[in-house]
Amino acid sequence: MSLEPLFVWLGQTPPGVFLAKSTASFAATETLHLISLAVLAGTVLIIDLTALRAIFKQASPAEVERSLRPVLLGALAVIAVSGVLLVAAGPLKYYTNAIFPVKLATLLVAVLVQAGVHVALEKRREGLAKGLAVASLVLWLSVIILGRWLGLI
């Protein structure tokens, strides 16, 4: 089953057509996407480094994660919406780019591993949380690198 019709449809939606025609609006959407990614990356970095006991050594890693969770989820939501809008502005560019599915798969795994960090911290399984935090850092860095390559290729 090909996803090409879905991508074509996305490009024909009013937001897709509008963003494809408006350089300023596309740039603003991309800026929002990147700022949200920076917020997400900073939040993940704080949570994971706290889980690894590299920072905030006196704080409870579970409490740090709990307090930053709304920021993480909010940034992730903005990234998802703005990402769909960016794809809508040039759907076939993304559909034909071999890096795009790799980035999406890596993003999905990064989100799942981050959820695993949350669960491990809530259950006070510090060893598991540390291992997942290392994996999380590698995965999120990979998502960022793949996203940059996606924009260049």
Contacts in CASP RR format, 6 or more apart in sequence:
PFRMAT RR
TARGET T0000
AUTHOR 0000-0000-0000
METHOD contacts of the structure
MODEL  1
MSLEPLFVWLGQTPPGVFLAKSTASFAATETLHLISLAVLAGTVLIIDLT
ALRAIFKQASPAEVERSLRPVLLGALAVIAVSGVLLVAAGPLKYYTNAIF
PVKLATLLVAVLVQAGVHVALEKRREGLAKGLAVASLVLWLSVIILGRWL
GLI
3 95 0 8 1.000
4 95 0 8 1.000
7 87 0 8 1.000
7 91 0 8 1.000
7 92 0 8 1.000
7 94 0 8 1.000
7 95 0 8 1.000
8 91 0 8 1.000
8 92 0 8 1.000
10 16 0 8 1.000
10 84 0 8 1.000
10 87 0 8 1.000
10 88 0 8 1.000
10 91 0 8 1.000
11 17 0 8 1.000
11 20 0 8 1.000
11 88 0 8 1.000
11 89 0 8 1.000
11 90 0 8 1.000
11 91 0 8 1.000
13 88 0 8 1.000
15 85 0 8 1.000
15 88 0 8 1.000
16 85 0 8 1.000
16 88 0 8 1.000
16 89 0 8 1.000
16 90 0 8 1.000
18 25 0 8 1.000
19 25 0 8 1.000
19 26 0 8 1.000
19 29 0 8 1.000
19 85 0 8 1.000
19 86 0 8 1.000
19 88 0 8 1.000
19 89 0 8 1.000
20 26 0 8 1.000
20 88 0 8 1.000
20 89 0 8 1.000
20 90 0 8 1.000
26 86 0 8 1.000
26 89 0 8 1.000
29 82 0 8 1.000
29 83 0 8 1.000
29 85 0 8 1.000
29 86 0 8 1.000
29 89 0 8 1.000
30 82 0 8 1.000
30 86 0 8 1.000
32 78 0 8 1.000
32 82 0 8 1.000
33 78 0 8 1.000
33 79 0 8 1.000
33 82 0 8 1.000
33 83 0 8 1.000
33 86 0 8 1.000
36 74 0 8 1.000
36 75 0 8 1.000
36 78 0 8 1.000
36 79 0 8 1.000
36 82 0 8 1.000
37 75 0 8 1.000
37 79 0 8 1.000
37 144 0 8 1.000
39 71 0 8 1.000
39 75 0 8 1.000
40 72 0 8 1.000
40 75 0 8 1.000
40 76 0 8 1.000
40 79 0 8 1.000
40 140 0 8 1.000
41 140 0 8 1.000
41 144 0 8 1.000
43 68 0 8 1.000
43 71 0 8 1.000
43 72 0 8 1.000
43 75 0 8 1.000
44 72 0 8 1.000
44 114 0 8 1.000
44 136 0 8 1.000
44 137 0 8 1.000
44 140 0 8 1.000
45 137 0 8 1.000
46 55 0 8 1.000
46 56 0 8 1.000
46 64 0 8 1.000
46 68 0 8 1.000
47 61 0 8 1.000
47 64 0 8 1.000
47 65 0 8 1.000
47 68 0 8 1.000
47 72 0 8 1.000
47 114 0 8 1.000
47 117 0 8 1.000
47 133 0 8 1.000
48 117 0 8 1.000
48 133 0 8 1.000
48 134 0 8 1.000
48 136 0 8 1.000
48 137 0 8 1.000
49 55 0 8 1.000
49 56 0 8 1.000
49 133 0 8 1.000
50 56 0 8 1.000
50 59 0 8 1.000
50 61 0 8 1.000
50 64 0 8 1.000
50 65 0 8 1.000
51 61 0 8 1.000
51 65 0 8 1.000
51 117 0 8 1.000
51 120 0 8 1.000
51 121 0 8 1.000
51 126 0 8 1.000
51 129 0 8 1.000
51 130 0 8 1.000
51 132 0 8 1.000
51 133 0 8 1.000
52 130 0 8 1.000
52 133 0 8 1.000
52 134 0 8 1.000
53 61 0 8 1.000
53 130 0 8 1.000
56 64 0 8 1.000
61 121 0 8 1.000
61 126 0 8 1.000
61 129 0 8 1.000
62 121 0 8 1.000
62 122 0 8 1.000
62 124 0 8 1.000
65 117 0 8 1.000
65 118 0 8 1.000
65 121 0 8 1.000
65 122 0 8 1.000
66 122 0 8 1.000
69 118 0 8 1.000
72 114 0 8 1.000
76 111 0 8 1.000
87 94 0 8 1.000
94 100 0 8 1.000
94 150 0 8 1.000
97 150 0 8 1.000
97 153 0 8 1.000
99 146 0 8 1.000
99 147 0 8 1.000
99 149 0 8 1.000
99 150 0 8 1.000
99 153 0 8 1.000
100 150 0 8 1.000
102 146 0 8 1.000
103 143 0 8 1.000
103 146 0 8 1.000
103 147 0 8 1.000
103 150 0 8 1.000
106 139 0 8 1.000
106 142 0 8 1.000
106 143 0 8 1.000
106 146 0 8 1.000
107 143 0 8 1.000
109 139 0 8 1.000
110 136 0 8 1.000
110 139 0 8 1.000
110 140 0 8 1.000
110 142 0 8 1.000
110 143 0 8 1.000
113 132 0 8 1.000
113 135 0 8 1.000
113 136 0 8 1.000
113 139 0 8 1.000
114 136 0 8 1.000
114 140 0 8 1.000
116 132 0 8 1.000
117 129 0 8 1.000
117 132 0 8 1.000
117 133 0 8 1.000
117 136 0 8 1.000
120 126 0 8 1.000
120 127 0 8 1.000
120 128 0 8 1.000
120 129 0 8 1.000
120 132 0 8 1.000
121 129 0 8 1.000
END
